[in-house]
Every structure is written in C-alpha cells, then in structure tokens.
Amino acid sequence: MPALEMAQETGKLVAWRKAEGERVVKGEPLLEIETDKAVLEVESPADGILAGVLEQAGAVVPVGKTIAWIVGPGEVPPSDVPAHGSPIHSTIETARAATPVISATASESGTPISPKARRLAKEHGIDITKLHGSGSGGEILASDVLAAAESRGSSAPAPTDVEIPSSIGRLMAERTTQSWTTVPHFFVVREVDAGGLNEARGRLGSEIENARGIRITHTDLLVALLARVLVKHPRMNASWSAAGIQLNHEVNIGVAMAVDDGVVATVIHNANKTDLGEIAMQRRDLTERARAGRLRPSDIAGATFTISNLGMYHVDAFSAIISPPQAAILAVGSIADRVVPIDGRPAIRPRMTLTLSCDHRVVDGARAAVFLDEVAEAVREPENWLR
C-alpha cells in the first residue's frame, strides 16, 4: 500500500485496474486508492505481470503492507509474505523515522502513537493508555481511536437521521476545524467591475474554442489572472511553516470543486506560465477525473494559493477557510448587474464580490489590500495581463 500523503496511515483499495495474471506497463493505471483526501489513481511502478494479489476491493490496508507483486517472466511471488516485512514497508518506515513531523510519538503508557491518532483522541476524549494499537509494533493509529470512539457511543440510542461521512468528508471536517482554530484568519472584501472579464471571456473564448474545441469559464480567466498577479506579490504565494515564512518559487493554483463526498482542490501547476487555453484544458480534465474518482496524487499536491468560486450557484459573497500551509484563499461570488455611480450618474454594471482570506502570520492587512487592489485591476482589464 503506497503512501500518497504525508500523514497517511491506511488506504482503502477501491479497485484494481488490472486482473491478476495480466501484463502491466510502467506508468499505466494499476489500482485506485481512497485516502483521507480523495480517490486517487496509482500507476504501475514497473513492467511485468500482476501476481500474488493479497488484498481485494474494499480492504483498508496499512501503508507499507504488501498488497500484490509485479513479477518478471519466470518469476513467482513469495509463498509466505509477511504483513509488514516487505522492502517497500521497510523503506517507508525508514522515511517516517527520518521525518519528525509525521513520526509516531509514545503515549503515556509508552506505546507508539501517530500524531493524527493523538489529535483525534484529544478531540473525542479517548484515554489512549487503554488502547491497543493495530499498527506495526503495536502503534496506535487513527483508526484505533475512531473505533474506540464509536464503541463508546454504541450503547447510546443511535439517532435515525445521522449521516456517517466518508473518509474524505471526515478529513475535510478535521482540516477545516484545524485551520479555523489554529490559523489567525482575517478577511479583505472588494466589489469589482466584471465587465472587462465578461468581454474577455467572449472575445478570447471564441478564439480558444475555435483552436482547441473548449469553452473557457470565468474560473479559467481568474486562475490565469491570479497567477500572474501573484508573481508580483510573493508573500501572498508563501506558506507558513515551523521555521517561518516559506516563499514558494512556483505559482500553483488550487481550484476548489465539489465532488460527491465533499470538496477537493485540484491544482494547476505553474499557472503563471500557462496560457489561458491550456488552463481551460487542464481544469476540464481535472474536473472530469475528480468527479469520476480518477485523480492522481500529483493532481492534488503542491497548491500555493487556492480559488473557490461559488458564482455559478448564485452566491453573492462568502468567506472561505484557508488550506494550510497556504497563506490565502480567494472566494468569488456571482456576477450580477448592480446600479453604481459613474461620473456622478447612476449606471448598471456587472459587479462581482471578491473576499480574500489571509493568514495573519504571513500577510498583514496592507499587503492583502494592495494585492486585492491589483487583482481588481486585472479583472477590469484582463487582456493587459494575458498578453
């Protein structure tokens, strides 16, 4: 079971894309795994034949446990495969030991416990000294804590209208709670004229549709504009870390989108260097694969700034929660006609509200205001920024 995220302890095997005994080629989709964040496609790490499949769809497997083998001609998988004795697991355990941020610590009883499990135990009021870990060496995992919490509550009458969240939904709840309670948020709001954005979508959209066969969206335009403005404001593209403020050399825009189990932010990498048509192509591809549960690990990794657009749902304005370690997220409302004064006279113009959520440890109010002002300028005159 591969480790697809830093704090991942287990993965749910959703489906094998190849049958046992079938030939596989390095780089082609091999299986689908559900982590706490999303359902991801995992590619084959080598050429060969899929053999010795030990886990089937639906199994929740600890990271590092052998689930199958890829063998060469004339080779056969070992007849006795230890649950945690594969070379892959040894490599992962070595990597974990070298990374203090995710390594397990000892509980009060001396039993190893992962940081996520310790946090969940505190949230659920679970006494970790009474838990028996199911991980390697008796390590207490997050699943052990959640099982104890469910067991403790099983004696009470269960409500008939409780919806049990998926692992993705549960993690979204955990991460937004953690962000809201640990990141010092502040908000800057700006209403902007969206007439230029509408005109650019019409004019540039026709060119791109004729050349590439795809219609651009307002989100595509905003991703391209944000990325170009962020180049001039590196602190807005920074991240908070234990060592301090980390300036990111790439501008990778996360695009929040709804899926069946919650919200996932797919990433347009190096968006400042990517033309509008390519951004639209990537965004459509990511959207289709996110909704089909076919995302790859690289599709959701490395975002340095996120945009969340609810304009298509006719939302006027909203405030979004930051995705750590990013420094900010931009919430975009709908475009609607409003009466505004122009040269002292009332006029009807398409207007849009932008709400910038910022981490005060990385960005101060003045920096945020200057950045949002330049974003507003880019929205008013988008083609000046997209040449």
Helices and strands as residue ranges (DSSP letters): E 10-16, E 23-24, E 29-34, E 39-43, E 48-51, E 60-62, E 69-71, H 87-97, E 105-106, E 112-113, H 115-124, G 128-130, G 136-138, H 142-153, H 167-182, E 185-193, H 195-212, H 218-231, G 234-237, E 239-241, E 244-246, E 253-259, E 262-268, G 271-273, H 276-291, G 297-300, E 305-309, G 311-313, E 328-332, E 336-342, E 345-359, H 365-380, H 382-385
